[in-house]
Amino acid sequence: MALADIGTASSYGPPYLPTQCNGNSVEQFPPGNLFVAVNEGLWDNGAACGRRYRLRCLSGRNRPCKTDIIEVQVVNFCPKSPCPSSFLMSKEAFFAISRFPTAKLNVEYIEI
């Protein structure tokens, strides 16, 4: 991925609703539940809602990375304070790039 940024990712689980982007609407979630909540640096005062990113795992403890590159959609602001990662990924999105459900990943990402 040319000109990609580097960040971190971890997973978070349900409940995913309500979100800061579209409240209690289940229609906001993309197919396959490949969605994320983002930290303050990516949130952009809410302008991040609906943004899509191409993401891939670079590294982590005990070599957790799968080789897949996935596309995710922003549906929420990080519900944890302070946010532990650049991206908090749905369990489905996280499983697509990591072999371990509780890993902390270094990721490469680009807005698409």
C-alpha positions in Angstrom: 0.0 0.0 0.0 1.7 3.1 -1.2 1.7 6.2 1.1 0.0 4.3 4.0 0.1 5.4 7.6 1.1 3.3 10.6 -1.1 2.8 13.6 -2.2 0.2 16.1 -5.3 -2.0 16.3 -7.1 -4.1 18.9 -10.5 -5.7 19.0 -13.7 -4.8 20.9 -16.8 -6.8 21.2 -20.6 -6.2 21.5 -22.6 -4.4 22.3 -21.7 -2.2 19.4 -24.8 0.0 19.7 -25.4 2.8 20.1 -22.6 4.4 18.1 -21.5 8.1 17.8 -22.2 8.0 14.1 -25.7 6.6 13.6 -27.0 5.8 17.1 -29.0 2.6 17.3 -29.3 2.0 13.5 -28.2 -1.5 12.6 -28.1 -0.5 8.9 -24.9 1.4 9.6 -22.8 -1.8 9.8 -21.2 -2.9 6.5 -21.5 -6.4 5.1 -19.5 -8.9 7.1 -19.3 -6.6 10.1 -16.0 -5.2 9.0 -16.1 -2.0 11.0 -14.1 0.0 13.4 -14.2 2.7 16.1 -11.3 5.2 15.8 -9.3 7.2 18.3 -9.3 10.9 18.7 -6.6 11.5 16.1 -8.7 9.8 13.4 -12.1 10.9 14.6 -11.9 14.4 13.1 -14.7 15.8 15.2 -17.1 13.2 13.8 -16.2 13.7 10.1 -14.7 10.2 10.2 -18.2 8.6 10.2 -18.5 6.4 7.2 -14.9 6.7 6.1 -13.4 3.6 4.7 -9.8 2.3 5.3 -7.8 -0.4 3.7 -5.9 -2.1 6.6 -3.3 -4.8 7.0 -1.5 -6.2 10.0 2.3 -5.6 10.1 3.4 -7.0 13.4 2.6 -7.9 17.0 3.7 -10.1 19.8 4.0 -13.8 18.9 3.5 -13.1 15.2 -0.3 -12.7 15.1 -0.7 -11.4 11.6 -2.6 -13.0 8.8 -1.7 -11.9 5.3 -5.1 -10.5 4.4 -5.8 -6.9 3.5 -9.3 -5.8 4.5 -11.5 -2.8 4.1 -13.2 -1.4 7.1 -15.7 1.4 7.8 -15.7 3.8 10.7 -19.0 3.6 12.7 -17.9 5.0 16.1 -15.6 7.0 18.2 -13.5 4.9 20.5 -15.7 4.1 23.5 -12.8 3.6 25.9 -10.8 6.5 27.5 -8.0 6.6 26.8 -8.4 4.7 23.6 -5.9 1.8 23.6 -5.4 1.9 19.8 -5.8 3.9 16.6 -8.5 1.4 15.6 -10.8 -0.7 17.8 -12.0 -3.3 15.4 -15.1 -5.4 15.5 -14.4 -9.0 16.3 -15.0 -10.1 12.7 -12.7 -7.4 11.3 -10.0 -8.2 13.8 -10.2 -12.0 13.1 -9.7 -11.3 9.4 -6.2 -10.0 10.1 -5.1 -11.6 13.4 -4.7 -15.1 14.5 -5.2 -14.1 18.2 -8.3 -12.4 19.5 -6.6 -10.3 22.2 -3.4 -9.3 20.3 -2.3 -5.7 20.0 -1.3 -5.1 16.4 0.8 -2.7 14.4 -1.2 -1.9 11.2 -0.7 -0.1 8.0 -3.7 1.8 6.8 -4.9 4.1 4.0 -8.2 6.0 3.5 -10.0 4.8 0.4 
